[in-house]
Amino acid sequence: MKFIKDSIRELKHVVWPTREETKKYFIIISTFIVLFGLYLFIFNSIFSEFIILLKDVFKS
């Protein structure tokens, strides 16, 4: 019970972000995730083509 009371007391000291800050951080994180996904997709495609090319070269 003491743990719960202490937790509630600590939560009262937390400074929660405003609605505008939350929107801003959401946009930043969403943009980062999309760009990182594109980065992974592009380099995965290039790497896959390179592996297929190597397979064809060493197959002959």
ABEGO torsion letter per residue (X at the ends): XAAAAAAAAAAAABBBBBAAAAAAAAAAAAAAAAAAAAAAAAAAAAAAAAAAAAAAAAAX
